[in-house]
Amino acid sequence: QQKVQQSPESLIVPEGGMASLNCTSSDRNVDYFWWYRQHSGKSPKMLMSIFSNGEKEEGRFTVHLNKASLHTSLHIRDSQPSDSALYLCAAGGNYNQGKLIFGQGTKLSIKP
Amino acid sequence: NSKVIQTPRYLVKGQGQKAKMRCIPEKGHPVVFWYQQNKNNEFKFLINFQNQEVLQQIDMTEKRFSAECPSNSPCSLEIQSSEAGDSALYLCASRTNTGQLYFGEGSKLTVL
């Protein structure tokens, strides 16, 4: 069964620092990855998606994808207390009719 | 703000009672998903629909879970006879043609 593994399970980063989160899929048919952020008591909100090998940057957020290793990473620079949340990685593919398989998340805490 | 509307936000049921949750997906989004997020933040895919038809679903052989997405009515997820292990956040999401999922705020079920 397809699994999506995220690491670390939890992460504490000082305000202004860089947070790096990792995600790997066990399914070689995966076509793309999505990163979602879920604040406590709220629903997940899409942060970024990545479909191709390489890097994608949007503001303070950068996503990398290595399709050969099915590994993606999310980097947050100049971390803010409002970035404290659960970060979810989801993998999907056209073979799967768009169903996303979610990892268990990385709980990020930004310390002022 | 999410335009996927889920009701109720909270429901409390006794073991053996029926629990029903509703979802109005965002207009124009062709596919609707239901996920279960447990207290460990683990996401479990339950079922998805396109134009009222089931695309994929988990093995619901226990027969306690049922879902439908009729035209011109909210989608619904129903648990016939709730068990303590069903306590979770039930998230409805609608998917755009580009594959992005928009989540509702969820229905938090507590089974006493």
Contacts between the chains, C-beta under 8 A, distances in Angstrom:
chain1	res1	chain2	res2	distance
A	32	B	99	6.9
A	34	B	99	7.9
A	34	B	100	7.3
A	34	B	101	7.4
A	42	B	105	7.0
A	43	B	2	6.1
A	43	B	91	6.3
A	43	B	103	4.1
A	43	B	104	6.1
A	43	B	105	4.9
A	43	B	106	5.5
A	44	B	91	7.4
A	44	B	101	8.0
A	44	B	103	5.1
A	45	B	2	7.9
A	45	B	103	7.5
A	46	B	100	5.6
A	46	B	101	7.0
A	46	B	102	7.6
A	49	B	99	7.5
A	49	B	100	6.9
A	86	B	41	6.0
A	88	B	41	7.9
A	88	B	43	7.3
A	90	B	101	7.8
A	92	B	99	6.8
A	96	B	56	7.9
A	97	B	31	7.9
A	97	B	48	7.5
A	97	B	55	5.3
A	97	B	56	6.3
A	98	B	31	6.2
A	98	B	48	7.9
A	98	B	95	5.8
A	98	B	99	5.6
A	99	B	33	7.4
A	99	B	45	6.0
A	99	B	48	6.3
A	99	B	55	7.9
A	99	B	56	5.9
A	100	B	33	7.9
A	100	B	45	7.8
A	100	B	101	6.3
A	101	B	43	8.0
A	101	B	45	7.1
A	102	B	35	7.5
A	102	B	43	3.6
A	104	B	40	7.1
A	104	B	41	5.9
A	104	B	42	5.5
A	104	B	43	8.0
A	105	B	41	4.8
